Amino acid sequence: MDINHIPDIFQSKLRIALVSCLITGAKSFRELKEVTGATDGNLSVHLTKLQKAGYIVIRKDFFNNKPRTEYELTQKGRNEFIEYVNRLQQIVNGYNPPENNK
């Protein structure tokens, strides 16, 4: 991943925060809201973008007769976030990758 070709999904501070939070496991809407400090509307918009991009799955069910929504990273979301973090680490360390010959 070239620094100039960071996936659009990681060009939002809130989406990076959401994926960072979800890397440790599934979270509820309330948990994500507490961690990020985002408004309900803003959080919903960004979670939907992550879902449409295939980075998270959204599960809805009932717990103690109350609706519950949980969010979890997909393997694609996990892999691409790890690749993004690794690329940032390479940049910090001054790594210059060889040109791809594709």
N, C-alpha and C positions, 0 to 999 in steps of 0.2 A: 504494500500500500504506500504510494507516494504521498507525502504530506499535502500536496496540492490536490489529491484525490481522496480526501477523507469523505467517507459516506455522509450524505446529507443528514442522516439520522443523528450523527454525532456533532452536528453544528449547532446544537441547542444545549445550553447549560442544564436545563431541566431534564431533557432526555438522557443526558450523560448521568445526571444524578439518579434518575429512575433506574437505568440499567445497572449502575454501580450498586444500588440498593438491592436489586433483584438478583445479583450475582451470587448472593448468599442463600437464596431460596425464595419461595413464594411469599408474597406480602398482600395484605388487604389494602383496600383503598385508603382506609383510615391511617394505616401504618405509613403508606407512601406519602400521604398528606402531611403527617407529623414530621417525617424526615426531611421533606423538601420545602415545607412551608408554602406550597403552591395553593392557589384557590381551587375550589372544586372544578370550576369550568376549565381553567388552564390545565389542570391535572388530567381531566377527561380528554381534552384535545390531544395532548401529547401521548397519553396511553393509547388512544385510537391510532395515532400515527405509527407508534411502535408496533401495534398489532397488524396494521395494514402492510407494514414493511416485513412482517414475518419474524420480528424480534421477540415478541411476547405472545403468550396465550392468555385469554381471559376466561376464567371459570366462574359461573354463577350458580349458587345453590342456596339452601336454607340451613341456618344453624340456630337452634333454639327458637324455631318458628320465625326467624328474622332473615331477610334476604342478605346474602353475603357474596361479595365479589372478590376473587383472588387473582393476582397477576403473577405470571411466572415466565422466566426467560426460556426461549426455545434454544435448541442446540445452535441454530444459526445466530441468534442474538448473542449467545455466550461466546462462540468462536470469533465473531466479528468484533466484539468488544475487547476480547483478549488480544486480537491482532492490532486493534487501535491502540491499546495501552502499550503493547510491545513496541509499536512504531514510535510512540511518544518517548519511550525510554531510550530507543536508539538515537533519537534526535537530541535528547538531553545528554547522552554520552558522546555525541559528536560523530556518530556512525554515518558513513556515506555509503549506501548500498551500491553495488555495481549496476550498470544499466541493464535492463531486461532486453534480451535479444528475441523479441517475439515478432 
